[in-house]
């Protein structure tokens, strides 16, 4: 259980995802250069989906090892997705359009973050209302369960979006996961 952690201790727990990403992303980039980046990016999106579905089972009493496993699974997914996806994007345009494709990719990431925040905001409004959060008694206890509902529904919606991401990466032709690049 995470309650009672200092900010520094909580930060160390949250570092598990970026540490995994830092280790796996360069490997995923090299694999994307040798094999199908479609397969790796789709696999990464599926790992993200699994991590989000795992996160839906988190409760107030969930133990620290499970939380770290969720974060590490997410890190693997992001690492497998990011480099191969960028490789797919940059190889899909002519040489003189690479800077435009890179900028558009950054804009789409920003749009995704904004859309995600909008989805979460809708769930906050539905499950927690728009009133102030006050200290004391049953109200705060109810808010805690409302917050957990926000997390659960947000994770489910984003897991579905991650599944769609894998589907879009594979595309109409389908992707063989370990097919050699023709480039």
C-alpha positions in Angstrom: 0.0 0.0 0.0 1.3 3.5 -0.9 -0.3 5.6 1.8 2.1 7.1 4.2 4.9 7.4 1.6 7.0 10.6 1.6 7.1 12.5 -1.7 10.6 11.2 -2.2 9.6 7.6 -1.7 6.6 8.0 -4.0 8.9 9.5 -6.6 11.2 6.5 -6.4 8.3 4.2 -7.0 7.2 6.3 -10.0 10.7 6.1 -11.4 10.3 2.4 -12.2 8.5 3.2 -15.5 11.1 5.7 -16.9 14.0 3.5 -15.8 12.5 0.6 -17.8 11.9 2.9 -20.8 15.5 4.1 -20.7 16.8 0.6 -20.8 14.4 -0.8 -23.4 13.8 2.1 -25.8 17.3 2.0 -27.4 17.0 -1.8 -27.8 13.6 -1.3 -29.4 15.0 1.4 -31.7 17.7 -1.0 -32.9 15.2 -3.8 -33.4 12.9 -1.5 -35.3 15.9 -0.8 -37.7 16.4 -4.5 -38.2 12.9 -5.9 -38.1 9.3 -4.7 -38.6 8.7 -1.4 -36.7 5.0 -2.1 -37.2 5.2 -5.2 -35.1 7.2 -3.6 -32.3 4.9 -0.5 -32.2 1.8 -2.7 -32.1 3.4 -4.9 -29.4 4.2 -1.7 -27.4 0.6 -0.5 -27.7 -0.6 -3.9 -26.4 1.8 -3.7 -23.4 0.4 -0.3 -22.6 -3.2 -1.7 -22.9 -2.2 -4.5 -20.5 -0.7 -2.1 -18.0 -3.9 0.0 -18.1 -6.1 -3.0 -17.6 -3.8 -4.1 -14.7 -4.2 -0.6 -13.2 -8.0 -1.0 -13.1 -7.6 -3.6 -10.4 -5.7 -1.3 -8.1 -7.5 -0.6 -4.8 -6.7 1.2 -1.6 -5.1 -2.0 -0.3 -3.0 -2.9 -3.4 0.6 -3.7 -2.5 3.7 -1.9 -3.7 5.0 -4.8 -5.8 1.9 -4.9 -7.9 2.0 -1.1 -8.4 5.6 -1.4 -9.5 4.7 -4.2 -11.9 2.0 -2.0 -13.5 4.4 0.9 -13.9 7.1 -1.4 -15.4 4.7 -3.0 -17.8 3.7 0.5 -18.9 7.4 1.4 -19.3 8.0 -1.6 -21.5 5.0 -0.6 -23.6 6.0 3.0 -24.1 9.6 1.9 -24.9 8.5 -0.6 -27.5 6.0 1.9 -29.0 7.9 5.2 -29.2 11.0 4.5 -31.3 9.4 2.1 -33.8 6.4 4.4 -34.2 8.7 7.4 -34.9 10.6 5.2 -37.4 7.3 4.3 -39.1 6.3 8.0 -39.3 9.6 9.2 -40.7 9.9 6.4 -43.2 6.4 7.1 -44.6 7.4 10.6 -46.0 9.8 11.9 -48.5 13.2 13.1 -47.3 12.2 16.8 -47.7 9.1 16.3 -45.5 10.8 14.7 -42.5 10.9 17.9 -40.4 7.2 18.5 -41.1 6.4 14.8 -40.2 8.4 15.2 -37.0 6.6 18.4 -36.0 3.2 16.9 -36.8 4.1 13.9 -34.7 4.9 16.2 -31.7 1.7 18.0 -32.2 -0.3 14.8 -32.3 1.4 13.7 -29.0 0.3 17.0 -27.5 -3.2 16.6 -28.8 -3.3 13.1 -27.3 -2.3 14.5 -23.9 -5.0 17.2 -24.1 -7.7 14.7 -25.1 -6.6 12.4 -22.3 -7.0 15.2 -19.8 -10.4 16.0 -21.2 -11.5 12.4 -20.8 -10.3 12.3 -17.2 -11.9 15.7 -16.4 -15.3 14.3 -17.6 -14.9 11.3 -15.2 -13.9 13.6 -12.4 -17.0 15.7 -12.9 -19.2 12.6 -13.1 -17.8 10.7 -10.1 -16.5 13.5 -7.8 -18.8 16.4 -8.7 -17.7 20.0 -9.0 -17.8 21.0 -5.3 -14.7 21.6 -3.2 -12.9 18.7 -1.5 -13.2 19.3 2.2 -11.5 17.5 5.1 -13.4 15.3 7.4 -15.6 12.3 7.8 -17.6 10.4 5.3 -17.4 13.0 2.6 -13.6 12.5 2.2 -14.1 8.7 2.3 -16.6 9.0 -0.5 -14.3 11.2 -2.5 -11.6 8.6 -2.2 -13.8 6.0 -3.7 -15.0 8.5 -6.3 -11.3 9.2 -7.2 -10.7 5.4 -7.6 -13.7 5.2 -9.9 -12.3 8.1 -12.0 -9.0 6.1 -12.3 -10.7 2.9 -13.1 -12.9 4.3 -15.9 -10.1 6.4 -17.3 -7.8 3.4 -17.4 -10.5 1.3 -19.2 -11.1 4.1 -21.8 -7.4 4.5 -22.4 -6.9 0.8 -22.6 -9.4 0.7 -25.5 -7.6 3.6 -27.1 -4.3 1.7 -26.8 -5.9 -1.3 -28.5 -7.1 1.0 -31.3 -3.5 2.3 -31.6 -2.2 -1.2 -32.0 -4.8 -1.9 -34.7 -4.0 1.4 -36.5 -0.3 0.7 -36.5 -0.8 -2.8 -38.0 -3.1 -1.2 -40.6 -5.1 -2.9 -43.4 -2.2 -5.0 -44.6 -1.5 -6.6 -41.2 2.0 -6.8 -39.8 4.2 -9.8 -39.4 6.0 -9.1 -36.1 9.4 -10.1 -37.2 9.4 -9.4 -40.9 12.7 -7.8 -42.1 12.5 -4.2 -43.3 12.9 -3.6 -47.0 14.5 -0.2 -46.4 
